[in-house]
Amino acid sequence: MIYLDNAATSFPKPKEVYREVLYCMENYAANPGRSSHTMAAEASSKIIDTRIELSSLFNIESPFNIIFTSNATEALNIGIKGVLKPGDHVISTVIEHNSVLRPLYYLNKKGVDLSLIDVDSRGYVNIDKLKNKIKKNTRAIVINHASNVLGTIQDIKAIGEIARAAGIIFIVDASQSAGVVNIDFERDNIDMLAIPGHKGLFGPQGTGALCIREGINLEEYNQGGTGSESLLIEQPDILPDKFESGTLNTPGIAGWYEGIKFIKDVGIDKIREHENKLVKYLVEELMKLSYVKIYGGIDYNNRCAVVSLNLDNVDSSEVGNILSDKGIAVRTGYHCAPLIHKIIGTYDTGTVRISPGYFNSYRDIDNIVKGLKDIYENRV
């Protein structure tokens, strides 16, 4: 299988990730923070080490301000619902994933005022329009750092400066950018950063985190056993325990630790350079085909490795099915981001999304271009 669906989940992972997941399962998959025996202690140590690696990668002052979740969607729900109350105003954009849009629409029905900023046809937010939407009761700005449909990378540093100057909480969805694009929690004035483990950070599925700035007070998301202050029947108010009820995914987090180490060893800049070269080559080859429509523009200097396209008079889902039969994995449809399709004119069709990763090659790009050619030539 030629795997070109890394925007959904990266594959393959570095070999160290697989080894550590299995090693954990066989040797120390006990409950972290719950017992004093050596297996539990080793599990706790690995959890702490992973927090430290993440805090170093994203320049977060305290590793204990990183709470583990099952994915970025859960992290976003914790952050968005934990800070917004009826009467508050929140600003976001039409290019957001449903992991942001659905919680915001849910809260809108509960009395939270919602403003969604348009983007241009390439997917970029107009910073002045965003700034003009700020009200006296604006509580938060929620931004998708990199689009999972168009690959557009927003200027989170500029948006973060606006939010900080206005005293607004800045929430960043880094689902497509974490591990591939340099993110600095302090430099970018981020208050909450939601990240998945299973995409650009090379961790297993079922891993994610919410990074919370010191002083941001969130309402607890659920309640339960934390291994701390067990005599209390109320949820502890300390981080990360406040948001980590129940047993953590220790094998997944252990594998994630190795994924983060791999990124640090290789270097984010090198990873992004390789992915950009593949995308540049892909776009150049696709532009030679008159029946291919590429969405979001063809300048990939400020984009991540996501290319959305359609073939003339061929349904996107059919393209995906035929490519799968040829041993090529892509994603088709709306990619859980419905509103951006109105902007780019694919609300009735969706798109074919190609998302190469660090372990892909130029040969993989040649193969998918050939596959698209074959599909079109056999359909007309």
Steps between C-alpha positions, in 0.01 A plus 500: 500500500626848408373700795416865424248569779733642762267793572266244658764286674870475426622164374737335536639604836868497589595144597582615854132588553384145433774352715421717800126434485564125505774530763264696724222245456735217589692665784338801669139546388380569854297793628721810521472693825280236664745263668851489647624185328772519237274453196273788606804713576645433154165586341487827696854582398421450130193722528707776661780462244247545218362817661856632523572421134180676391568804718848526346372459142237772535678725755248453779621613841363216711456142378219463753295752301474232229200271546472177307186429299390231258535734199497867397119501481474421870765764574304763307175409675669532839647838411203653319228380735714561805546870436184622320179578688161645394540870425859457375601571142737279302668554163598220263511436124318312226805286427478322835466127547183365661702440816474878541178579313279249678596602855456864400155438349406302809601791723330749270170324574582541870541878472858552382523766224690361200673683214652301214744691279511428127823397330607565142501234227847390605384459859667797670339702777486878461663622822329841485156337469575284799616798701183695410283219639631544854234615748506597864384151595734311267640221714694285253638468149523145361719447194592201285876543456515292181199397294437130450325582169728759336818483708483875566715609794361798691721765660440397860770733628316806364163372621651416838632854537152638430344266755759577765463877455121470539516262796334220298577131545670361189427133421697334218403176328836359390368170369671536161802703603636350823824319425530649151485878548692677774265609780619703799244530778657821634601669176158438346309622809301177520279437802383151408653269243317185388716229343442143379765238559420290195569744215818706456630401844522133393322358804240222507131568463320575826751763608473878520551791736379844601771745604365767735664829591555557870215708641233384251220362714295230326194326631569130548383280215424181689554356844650179632803331646831678451723318748541826692305638797297177499330575833322797339170441325553816292723515195855625577563854377866450408641438154519259334284295739195725458455375143650151513236283666537127446786295366718665238598330174848415626606279205383767256675779687816288524499457123426870457811580705710323239323686219587834660861392548513402132381847397763665719773274360404565137395863548166664424656714226633192322164323524316800362757551224454141381120523506507835318720355226258213448203737484678735263578207270143371526351838411738548208401161356128560559515838325597317181157333503229732369220293658633537856365783715720588798336692784662763720761621255835354400739697724605256770763712675256579781305176497525154648504178297135491396375519142127493418389440143233363271500340156258644246173302490625231742350474849756543775386186685536296182855630460581392854353152450688439176826624651448264792459212255833608352661489845505876562342648813352852493196658660194628317192700601469799730774418752279605797534866399170585328503879480822541302343300216253782442796736451686279252188381317504133598201491732323250272804292410765501771861454395770242456761574767862393458718544807858368474715458808863472599524134399363552149719523190497658155413157363181508708409832338568358154272208576203708613534737204501195271199363689305823448590502130377142461172575678422796275608338176291190573192709584478719188 
